[in-house]
Amino acid sequence: MKRQAQGSPREQPQLKRLQHGPGFARIVAAVEMEKGERWPTFRDRRGDWGRDVVLYLGRRRGGLRLRELAKPPVASTTQCADRVHRLGQRLAHDQKLRRVVNKLEAELFDDET
């Protein structure tokens, strides 16, 4: 089916789902490297940006579904969607965090194009 799908992902958003993203594990590994901590350490920490960046990159750039991101103990699908939305709003104001996210996006997603 992937071979039959043709067109531009900009014009046909459904094609984004068929493209291979880095996957949840690779996104987590990149954020772990950036933070210098392991996923279980910062995953449940209140106010930590690491978990929310993983969810944001997985959803917005990786094309992962909320159901794939919201595996216990991370969050429910509703909480996951809320965290992705809030981080998107925060990135508009927090330049330091925006630089970190841009760096991670370049590492994870620029290799694919």
C-alpha positions as CSV (number, residue, x, y, z in Angstrom):
1,M,0.0,0.0,0.0
2,K,2.9,2.4,0.8
3,R,4.2,1.9,-2.7
4,Q,0.8,2.7,-4.3
5,A,0.4,5.9,-2.3
6,Q,1.6,8.9,-4.3
7,G,1.3,12.6,-3.9
8,S,2.5,15.3,-1.6
9,P,2.0,15.0,2.2
10,R,1.2,18.7,2.2
11,E,-1.8,18.2,-0.1
12,Q,-2.7,14.8,1.3
13,P,-2.2,14.7,5.1
14,Q,-3.0,11.0,5.2
15,L,0.3,10.2,3.5
16,K,2.1,11.4,6.6
17,R,0.9,8.3,8.4
18,L,2.5,6.1,5.8
19,Q,5.9,7.7,6.0
20,H,8.4,6.1,8.4
21,G,9.1,8.2,11.4
22,P,11.9,7.6,13.9
23,G,9.5,5.8,16.3
24,F,8.8,6.3,20.0
25,A,12.0,4.5,21.2
26,R,14.3,6.7,19.1
27,I,12.6,9.9,20.2
28,V,12.9,8.9,23.8
29,A,16.6,8.0,23.3
30,A,17.3,11.4,21.7
31,V,15.6,13.3,24.6
32,E,17.5,11.1,27.1
33,M,20.8,12.2,25.4
34,E,19.8,15.8,25.5
35,K,18.7,15.8,29.1
36,G,21.5,13.4,30.3
37,E,18.9,11.4,32.2
38,R,17.1,8.1,31.6
39,W,13.4,8.1,30.6
40,P,12.1,6.4,33.8
41,T,13.8,9.2,35.8
42,F,12.1,12.2,34.2
43,R,9.0,10.5,32.8
44,D,6.9,11.0,35.9
45,R,8.5,14.1,37.3
46,R,6.1,17.0,37.7
47,G,6.9,20.0,35.6
48,D,9.7,18.3,33.6
49,W,9.8,19.3,30.0
50,G,11.4,16.0,28.8
51,R,8.2,13.9,28.8
52,D,6.2,16.6,27.1
53,V,8.9,17.0,24.4
54,V,8.8,13.3,23.7
55,L,5.0,13.4,23.3
56,Y,5.1,16.5,21.2
57,L,7.8,15.2,18.8
58,G,6.0,11.8,18.6
59,R,2.7,13.4,17.8
60,R,3.5,16.4,15.7
61,R,6.5,15.3,13.9
62,G,6.6,11.5,14.2
63,G,3.0,10.9,13.1
64,L,2.3,8.6,16.1
65,R,-1.2,8.3,17.3
66,L,-2.3,9.3,20.8
67,R,-3.0,5.7,21.6
68,E,0.6,4.8,20.7
69,L,2.0,7.6,22.9
70,A,-0.3,7.2,25.9
71,K,1.0,3.9,27.1
72,P,1.0,3.5,30.9
73,P,2.4,5.1,33.0
74,V,2.8,8.1,30.7
75,A,-0.8,9.3,30.4
76,S,-4.3,8.8,29.0
77,T,-4.9,9.9,25.4
78,T,-6.7,13.0,26.7
79,Q,-3.8,13.9,29.0
80,C,-1.4,13.2,26.2
81,A,-3.2,15.5,23.8
82,D,-3.3,18.2,26.4
83,R,0.4,18.0,27.1
84,V,1.2,18.2,23.3
85,H,-1.1,21.2,23.0
86,R,0.4,23.0,26.0
87,L,4.0,22.4,24.9
88,G,3.1,23.8,21.5
89,Q,1.9,27.0,23.3
90,R,4.9,27.1,25.5
91,L,7.3,26.9,22.6
92,A,6.0,30.2,21.3
93,H,7.3,31.9,24.4
94,D,10.2,29.9,25.7
95,Q,13.2,30.4,23.3
96,K,15.5,28.1,25.2
97,L,13.1,25.2,25.0
98,R,12.4,26.0,21.3
99,R,16.1,25.7,20.6
100,V,16.2,22.3,22.3
101,V,13.2,21.1,20.3
102,N,14.6,22.4,17.0
103,K,17.9,20.6,17.7
104,L,16.0,17.4,18.4
105,E,13.9,17.8,15.3
106,A,17.0,18.3,13.2
107,E,18.6,15.1,14.7
108,L,15.5,13.0,14.3
109,F,13.7,14.2,11.2
110,D,16.1,15.9,8.9
111,D,17.9,12.6,8.1
112,E,14.6,11.2,6.6
113,T,14.1,13.7,3.9
